[in-house]
Amino acid sequence: MSNMPGSAAEIQQRLDALDYLVDEGMATALHLSLALGMPLLLEGEPGVGKTAAAKALAQALGAPLIRLQCYEGLTAGEALYEWNYQRQLLAIRLAESHHESLSDADLFTEEFLQARPLLQCVQYEGPVPPVLLIDEIDRADDEFEALLLEFLGESSVTIPELGTIVAAQPPIVVLTSNRSRDLHDALRRRCLYHWIDFPSPSRVVDILRRTVPAANERLIDSAATFTGRVRGLDLDKSPGMAEAIDWVSALTVLGASELTADNIVATLGTLMKTPDDRDLVVDALKNEALL
């Protein structure tokens, strides 16, 4: 645990070295999560860097990243553990061939247990606890949140056949949500909370300089301003940093040194992800509302 940062400023420095830029509020939230041993729930619009935060944190700590991608219908077996029924059946047949019999106690042991992300975190024995990313928790069903409560509150997993397994050192847990539905209070109470806004134009410029070093300053400045103006339109999906990075990268590949209506339209597929949004931006360009 000696690799843990001692302050929010140190977290900022470590993440900055990895070209993941955070403001003081985000750095403080990460620091408190580490210092208090509490899960951190990150919410914000898609594309603001919630998932990237967990990845960068794991890299900054030298910790393994274990990811649980949530989706509708996610089950306990996919998140916690499953029994390897094929191996159990093979063991039964092998015992029968030797005229032996196996009891439930013989079959439901760790030898036949398949650990999924939550149990993997609890069983991890490395020098630095793993970072568990529970990504897009709002996509999972309400019932799945209840399955998380023991793990989030006690860093443990209960297996009826084996008992309760408690982590030797609690994993570092980051949950992300796009607010496609409301999360239950019981889950929120177990977490620290931080909302991530779209970065300011100056922060966008800093990020683009790091991530697209081949782009010139004029293009980066104008792209940051343009992206901010586009978010002011009535879009289905506002472009996040991932889209802005892809867009500037595409413009750079085409040799653009400044924004024009023609090269914006030519590369708009990297910034806008629905036909309605694309048409809205094209119309705004025709009316000279964005440039």
C-alpha positions as CSV (number, residue, x, y, z in Angstrom):
1,M,0.0,0.0,0.0
2,S,3.1,2.3,0.1
3,N,2.4,3.2,-3.5
4,M,-0.8,5.0,-2.5
5,P,-0.7,8.8,-3.2
6,G,-0.8,10.9,0.0
7,S,-2.8,13.8,-1.4
8,A,-5.2,15.0,-4.1
9,A,-2.3,17.0,-5.6
10,E,-0.2,13.9,-5.9
11,I,-3.0,12.1,-7.7
12,Q,-3.2,15.0,-10.1
13,Q,0.5,14.8,-10.7
14,R,0.4,11.0,-11.4
15,L,-2.6,11.2,-13.7
16,D,-1.0,14.2,-15.5
17,A,2.0,12.1,-16.2
18,L,-0.3,9.7,-17.9
19,D,-1.9,12.5,-19.9
20,Y,-5.2,12.1,-18.0
21,L,-6.0,15.6,-16.8
22,V,-8.3,16.1,-13.8
23,D,-9.4,19.2,-11.9
24,E,-9.1,19.6,-8.2
25,G,-12.6,18.3,-7.5
26,M,-12.0,15.0,-9.3
27,A,-8.6,14.6,-7.7
28,T,-10.1,15.2,-4.3
29,A,-12.8,12.6,-4.9
30,L,-10.2,10.0,-6.0
31,H,-8.0,10.8,-3.0
32,L,-10.9,10.5,-0.5
33,S,-12.0,7.2,-2.1
34,L,-8.5,5.8,-1.6
35,A,-8.0,7.3,1.9
36,L,-11.5,6.2,3.2
37,G,-11.6,2.9,1.4
38,M,-15.0,3.7,-0.1
39,P,-16.3,3.0,-3.6
40,L,-16.5,6.1,-5.9
41,L,-19.6,6.6,-8.0
42,L,-18.8,8.8,-11.1
43,E,-21.8,10.2,-13.0
44,G,-21.8,12.4,-16.1
45,E,-22.8,12.6,-19.7
46,P,-21.3,9.9,-22.0
47,G,-17.9,10.8,-23.2
48,V,-16.7,12.9,-20.2
49,G,-14.0,10.4,-19.2
50,K,-15.6,8.3,-16.4
51,T,-14.3,4.9,-17.6
52,A,-10.9,6.5,-18.5
53,A,-10.6,7.7,-14.9
54,A,-10.7,4.2,-13.5
55,K,-8.2,3.0,-16.2
56,A,-5.8,5.9,-15.5
57,L,-6.1,5.4,-11.7
58,A,-5.1,1.7,-12.0
59,Q,-2.2,2.7,-14.1
60,A,-1.1,5.4,-11.7
61,L,-1.2,3.0,-8.8
62,G,0.5,0.2,-10.6
63,A,-2.6,-1.9,-9.8
64,P,-4.4,-4.5,-12.0
65,L,-7.7,-3.3,-13.5
66,I,-10.6,-5.7,-13.3
67,R,-13.7,-4.6,-15.3
68,L,-17.3,-5.5,-15.0
69,Q,-19.3,-4.2,-17.9
70,C,-22.9,-3.9,-17.0
71,Y,-25.8,-4.5,-19.3
72,E,-29.5,-5.5,-19.0
73,G,-29.9,-9.0,-17.8
74,L,-26.4,-9.2,-16.1
75,T,-26.6,-12.1,-13.6
76,A,-24.9,-13.0,-10.4
77,G,-23.1,-15.8,-12.1
78,E,-21.5,-13.4,-14.6
79,A,-20.5,-10.9,-11.9
80,L,-19.7,-13.0,-8.8
81,Y,-19.0,-16.6,-9.5
82,E,-20.2,-19.8,-11.2
83,W,-19.7,-23.5,-10.5
84,N,-17.9,-25.3,-13.3
85,Y,-20.5,-27.9,-13.9
86,Q,-18.5,-29.6,-16.7
87,R,-15.6,-30.3,-14.3
88,Q,-18.0,-31.5,-11.6
89,L,-19.6,-33.9,-14.0
90,L,-16.2,-35.1,-15.2
91,A,-15.2,-35.7,-11.5
92,I,-18.4,-37.7,-10.9
93,R,-17.8,-39.9,-13.9
94,L,-14.2,-40.4,-13.0
95,A,-15.2,-41.4,-9.4
96,E,-17.9,-43.8,-10.8
97,S,-15.2,-45.4,-13.0
98,H,-13.3,-46.2,-9.8
99,H,-16.5,-47.4,-8.1
100,E,-16.4,-44.4,-5.8
101,S,-19.0,-41.8,-4.9
102,L,-18.7,-38.0,-4.4
103,S,-20.7,-36.0,-1.9
104,D,-21.8,-32.4,-2.3
105,A,-18.9,-31.4,-0.1
106,D,-16.5,-33.0,-2.5
107,L,-18.0,-31.2,-5.5
108,F,-18.6,-27.7,-4.2
109,T,-15.0,-26.7,-3.4
110,E,-12.8,-24.0,-4.7
111,E,-11.4,-26.5,-7.2
112,F,-14.7,-26.3,-9.1
113,L,-15.3,-22.6,-8.6
114,Q,-15.0,-20.1,-11.5
115,A,-14.4,-16.6,-10.1
116,R,-15.9,-13.7,-11.9
117,P,-14.9,-10.0,-11.4
118,L,-16.3,-9.4,-7.9
119,L,-14.9,-12.7,-6.5
120,Q,-11.6,-12.1,-8.3
121,C,-11.2,-8.8,-6.5
122,V,-11.9,-10.4,-3.1
123,Q,-9.5,-13.2,-3.7
124,Y,-6.7,-11.0,-5.1
125,E,-3.5,-11.3,-3.0
126,G,-1.1,-8.9,-4.8
127,P,0.8,-6.1,-3.0
128,V,-1.6,-3.4,-4.4
129,P,-5.3,-3.9,-4.3
130,P,-6.9,-4.1,-7.7
131,V,-9.1,-1.4,-9.2
132,L,-12.5,-2.7,-10.0
133,L,-14.4,-0.8,-12.6
134,I,-18.1,-1.4,-12.5
135,D,-18.9,0.3,-15.8
136,E,-22.4,1.7,-16.6
137,I,-24.1,0.4,-13.5
138,D,-27.3,2.2,-14.7
139,R,-27.6,-0.3,-17.6
140,A,-28.0,-3.3,-15.2
141,D,-31.3,-4.3,-13.7
142,D,-32.5,-3.0,-10.3
143,E,-32.0,-6.5,-8.9
144,F,-28.3,-6.5,-9.7
145,E,-27.8,-3.5,-7.5
146,A,-28.9,-5.5,-4.5
147,L,-26.3,-8.2,-5.3
148,L,-23.6,-5.5,-5.1
149,L,-24.5,-4.2,-1.6
150,E,-22.6,-6.8,0.4
151,F,-19.5,-6.4,-1.8
152,L,-19.6,-2.6,-1.7
153,G,-20.2,-2.4,2.0
154,E,-18.0,-5.2,3.3
155,S,-15.6,-6.1,0.5
156,S,-16.9,-9.7,0.8
157,V,-18.7,-12.3,-1.2
158,T,-20.9,-15.0,0.3
159,I,-21.0,-18.4,-1.4
160,P,-23.6,-20.7,0.3
161,E,-21.5,-23.8,-0.1
162,L,-18.3,-22.2,1.1
163,G,-19.3,-19.4,3.4
164,T,-18.3,-15.7,3.3
165,I,-15.0,-14.7,1.7
166,V,-13.6,-11.4,2.8
167,A,-10.9,-9.5,0.9
168,A,-7.5,-9.3,2.7
169,Q,-7.4,-5.7,1.5
170,P,-10.5,-4.0,0.1
171,P,-10.4,-3.4,-3.7
172,I,-10.5,0.1,-5.1
173,V,-13.9,0.4,-6.6
174,V,-15.1,2.9,-9.3
175,L,-18.7,2.7,-10.5
176,T,-19.8,4.8,-13.5
177,S,-23.3,5.8,-14.6
178,N,-24.7,7.8,-17.5
179,R,-28.0,8.4,-15.5
180,S,-30.1,6.4,-17.9
181,R,-32.1,5.5,-14.8
182,D,-32.0,6.4,-11.1
183,L,-29.8,4.3,-8.8
184,H,-31.2,3.1,-5.5
185,D,-30.4,5.0,-2.3
186,A,-28.8,1.9,-0.7
187,L,-26.1,1.8,-3.4
188,R,-25.5,5.5,-3.3
189,R,-25.1,5.5,0.5
190,R,-22.2,3.0,0.2
191,C,-20.3,5.3,-2.3
192,L,-18.6,8.6,-2.4
193,Y,-20.1,10.6,-5.3
194,H,-18.7,12.9,-8.0
195,W,-20.3,14.4,-11.1
196,I,-18.0,15.0,-14.1
197,D,-18.9,17.9,-16.3
198,F,-17.8,18.3,-19.9
199,P,-14.4,20.0,-19.7
200,S,-14.0,23.7,-20.2
201,P,-12.7,24.9,-23.6
202,S,-9.2,25.6,-22.0
203,R,-9.2,22.1,-20.6
204,V,-10.2,20.6,-23.9
205,V,-7.3,22.4,-25.5
206,D,-4.9,21.0,-22.9
207,I,-6.3,17.5,-23.5
208,L,-6.1,17.7,-27.3
209,R,-2.5,18.9,-27.1
210,R,-1.6,15.8,-25.2
211,T,-3.6,13.3,-27.2
212,V,-3.2,14.7,-30.7
213,P,0.3,16.2,-30.7
214,A,0.5,16.3,-34.5
215,A,-2.3,18.9,-34.6
216,N,-1.3,22.6,-34.8
217,E,-2.3,25.1,-32.2
218,R,-4.8,27.0,-34.4
219,L,-6.7,23.8,-35.3
220,I,-6.8,22.7,-31.6
221,D,-8.1,26.1,-30.4
222,S,-10.8,26.3,-33.0
223,A,-11.8,22.7,-32.6
224,A,-12.2,23.2,-28.8
225,T,-14.4,26.3,-29.4
226,F,-16.4,24.6,-32.1
227,T,-17.1,21.5,-29.9
228,G,-18.3,23.7,-27.1
229,R,-20.7,25.5,-29.5
230,V,-22.0,22.3,-30.9
231,R,-23.0,21.1,-27.4
232,G,-25.3,24.1,-27.2
233,L,-27.4,22.7,-30.0
234,D,-30.4,20.4,-29.3
235,L,-28.5,17.2,-30.0
236,D,-29.5,13.6,-29.3
237,K,-25.9,13.0,-28.1
238,S,-23.5,15.8,-27.3
239,P,-19.9,15.0,-28.4
240,G,-17.6,14.0,-25.5
241,M,-13.8,14.2,-25.3
242,A,-13.4,10.8,-27.1
243,E,-15.3,12.2,-30.1
244,A,-13.4,15.5,-30.0
245,I,-10.1,13.6,-30.0
246,D,-11.2,11.4,-32.9
247,W,-12.4,14.4,-34.8
248,V,-9.1,16.4,-34.4
249,S,-7.2,13.3,-35.3
250,A,-9.2,12.9,-38.5
251,L,-8.7,16.5,-39.4
252,T,-5.0,16.1,-38.9
253,V,-4.8,13.0,-41.0
254,L,-6.5,15.0,-43.8
255,G,-3.8,17.7,-43.4
256,A,-6.2,20.4,-42.1
257,S,-4.5,23.3,-40.3
258,E,-7.7,25.2,-39.7
259,L,-11.4,24.6,-39.6
260,T,-13.5,25.2,-42.7
261,A,-17.1,24.2,-43.5
262,D,-15.9,21.7,-46.0
263,N,-13.4,19.8,-43.8
264,I,-15.9,19.9,-40.9
265,V,-18.6,18.2,-43.0
266,A,-16.1,15.7,-44.4
267,T,-15.1,14.6,-40.9
268,L,-18.4,15.0,-39.1
269,G,-18.9,11.3,-38.7
270,T,-16.2,11.3,-36.0
271,L,-18.0,14.0,-34.0
272,M,-21.7,13.3,-34.5
273,K,-23.2,9.8,-34.1
274,T,-26.7,10.1,-35.3
275,P,-28.1,11.3,-38.7
276,D,-30.3,13.9,-37.0
277,D,-27.4,15.4,-35.1
278,R,-25.3,15.5,-38.3
279,D,-28.1,17.3,-40.1
280,L,-28.5,19.8,-37.3
281,V,-24.8,20.7,-37.4
282,V,-24.8,20.9,-41.2
283,D,-27.8,23.3,-41.1
284,A,-26.1,25.4,-38.4
285,L,-22.9,25.6,-40.5
286,K,-25.0,26.8,-43.5
287,N,-26.5,29.5,-41.3
288,E,-23.0,30.4,-40.1
289,A,-24.1,29.8,-36.5
290,L,-21.0,27.7,-35.5
291,L,-18.0,29.2,-37.3
